[in-house]
Amino acid sequence: DGTNALISVFRGDWTGAGLSAVSMIPVAGDAVGKGGKLARYAAKYGDLAARRAAATGQIHHPISKAVFKALERHPILKGHYRPRDPRFTTQAIDKAAHKGYQRWHRVLDDEVAMWVNEHQDATPKQFESWLRWRYSQPDLLERFPNGF
């Protein structure tokens, strides 16, 4: 929760920072902070099942060519993936959420490549777990409600 508070501050999300900070208080923080976060996410994302069913946008490949290049330089992950690997796909909520190789996509690829470079002892299971976690975060769930 402390890390989430700092991330929220850097993003300018003062409500999220406050809720994360309150969540660090034993017992009372759990009720107020986590309950507040859940209510906020529920209000923001509404019925996730309906959003998932409504996905009509482009197919997205989390293992892009840029991510693949980073994986191929990794001592353990090399050889486990292909560019635009068909095992890892998801569908954007609509055409506006994913149209080609937009700036947000390049920033995300840089983030994934940085994780790969910083975790030289990561196994395929650890990488895939982190990648699935990353796609479960609010900024990507807005674009890809099915995760991947």
C-alpha positions as CSV (number, residue, x, y, z in Angstrom):
1,D,0.0,0.0,0.0
2,G,2.9,2.4,0.6
3,T,4.2,1.8,-2.9
4,N,0.8,2.3,-4.3
5,A,0.5,5.6,-2.4
6,L,3.8,6.8,-3.9
7,I,2.8,5.7,-7.4
8,S,-0.6,7.5,-7.0
9,V,1.2,10.7,-5.9
10,F,3.5,10.6,-9.0
11,R,0.4,10.1,-11.2
12,G,-1.4,13.0,-9.5
13,D,-4.1,10.7,-8.2
14,W,-4.5,12.2,-4.8
15,T,-7.6,10.2,-3.9
16,G,-5.8,6.9,-4.7
17,A,-2.8,8.1,-2.7
18,G,-5.0,8.9,0.3
19,L,-6.8,5.6,0.2
20,S,-3.5,3.7,-0.1
21,A,-2.0,5.6,2.8
22,V,-5.1,5.0,5.0
23,S,-4.9,1.3,4.1
24,M,-1.5,1.0,5.9
25,I,-3.3,1.5,9.2
26,P,-4.0,-1.9,10.8
27,V,-7.7,-2.9,11.0
28,A,-9.2,0.5,10.5
29,G,-7.2,1.1,7.4
30,D,-8.4,-2.1,5.9
31,A,-12.0,-1.2,6.3
32,V,-11.6,2.4,5.1
33,G,-8.8,2.2,2.6
34,K,-9.6,-1.1,0.8
35,G,-13.3,-0.5,1.0
36,G,-12.9,2.9,-0.6
37,K,-10.6,1.6,-3.3
38,L,-13.1,-1.1,-4.2
39,A,-16.0,1.4,-4.3
40,R,-13.9,3.7,-6.5
41,Y,-12.9,0.9,-9.0
42,A,-16.5,-0.4,-9.1
43,A,-17.8,3.1,-9.9
44,K,-15.1,3.7,-12.5
45,Y,-15.3,0.4,-14.3
46,G,-18.9,-0.5,-13.8
47,D,-19.9,-4.0,-14.9
48,L,-16.6,-5.6,-16.0
49,A,-18.5,-8.6,-17.5
50,A,-20.4,-6.3,-19.8
51,R,-17.2,-4.5,-20.8
52,R,-15.6,-7.8,-21.6
53,A,-18.5,-8.9,-23.7
54,A,-18.5,-5.6,-25.6
55,A,-14.8,-5.7,-26.7
56,T,-14.8,-5.0,-30.5
57,G,-11.4,-3.4,-31.0
58,Q,-8.1,-4.6,-32.5
59,I,-6.3,-7.8,-31.4
60,H,-3.3,-6.8,-29.2
61,H,-0.1,-8.8,-28.8
62,P,1.6,-8.2,-25.5
63,I,4.7,-9.9,-26.9
64,S,5.4,-7.2,-29.5
65,K,8.5,-7.1,-31.6
66,A,10.2,-4.7,-29.2
67,V,9.3,-6.9,-26.2
68,F,10.5,-10.0,-28.1
69,K,13.9,-8.4,-28.7
70,A,14.3,-7.8,-25.0
71,L,13.3,-11.4,-24.3
72,E,15.8,-12.7,-26.8
73,R,18.6,-10.9,-24.9
74,H,17.6,-12.5,-21.6
75,P,19.7,-15.5,-20.4
76,I,16.6,-17.6,-19.3
77,L,13.7,-16.2,-21.3
78,K,15.5,-16.4,-24.7
79,G,13.8,-18.9,-27.0
80,H,10.5,-19.2,-25.1
81,Y,8.5,-16.6,-27.1
82,R,7.9,-15.4,-30.6
83,P,7.2,-11.9,-31.9
84,R,3.4,-11.3,-31.7
85,D,3.2,-14.7,-30.0
86,P,-0.3,-16.1,-30.6
87,R,-0.4,-17.6,-27.1
88,F,-0.6,-14.1,-25.7
89,T,-3.4,-12.0,-27.3
90,T,-6.3,-9.8,-26.1
91,Q,-8.9,-7.7,-27.7
92,A,-9.2,-3.9,-27.2
93,I,-12.5,-2.6,-25.9
94,D,-13.0,-0.5,-29.2
95,K,-11.0,0.9,-32.1
96,A,-10.0,4.0,-30.3
97,A,-8.4,2.0,-27.5
98,H,-5.9,0.3,-29.9
99,K,-5.1,1.5,-33.3
100,G,-1.7,0.5,-34.6
101,Y,1.5,1.2,-32.7
102,Q,0.4,4.2,-30.7
103,R,2.6,6.1,-28.2
104,W,1.0,4.4,-25.2
105,H,2.0,1.1,-26.8
106,R,5.6,2.1,-27.2
107,V,5.7,3.3,-23.6
108,L,4.2,0.0,-22.4
109,D,6.7,-2.0,-24.5
110,D,9.5,0.0,-22.9
111,E,8.1,-0.8,-19.5
112,V,7.9,-4.5,-20.2
113,A,11.4,-4.5,-21.7
114,M,12.8,-2.7,-18.7
115,W,11.2,-5.3,-16.4
116,V,12.8,-8.1,-18.4
117,N,16.2,-6.3,-18.3
118,E,16.0,-5.7,-14.6
119,H,15.0,-9.3,-13.7
120,Q,17.8,-11.4,-15.2
121,D,16.9,-14.4,-13.1
122,A,13.2,-14.4,-14.1
123,T,11.7,-17.7,-15.3
124,P,9.0,-17.8,-18.0
125,K,6.4,-18.5,-15.3
126,Q,7.6,-15.4,-13.4
127,F,7.6,-13.2,-16.5
128,E,4.2,-14.4,-17.6
129,S,2.8,-13.8,-14.1
130,W,4.1,-10.3,-14.0
131,L,2.8,-9.6,-17.5
132,R,-0.7,-10.8,-16.6
133,W,-0.6,-8.7,-13.5
134,R,0.4,-5.7,-15.5
135,Y,-2.5,-6.2,-17.9
136,S,-4.8,-6.4,-14.9
137,Q,-4.0,-2.9,-13.8
138,P,-6.6,-0.1,-14.3
139,D,-4.8,1.7,-17.1
140,L,-4.7,-1.4,-19.3
141,L,-8.1,-2.8,-18.2
142,E,-9.6,0.4,-19.7
143,R,-8.2,-0.7,-23.1
144,F,-8.3,-4.5,-22.6
145,P,-11.1,-5.5,-20.3
146,N,-10.3,-9.2,-20.8
147,G,-6.7,-8.8,-19.6
148,F,-4.9,-11.4,-21.7
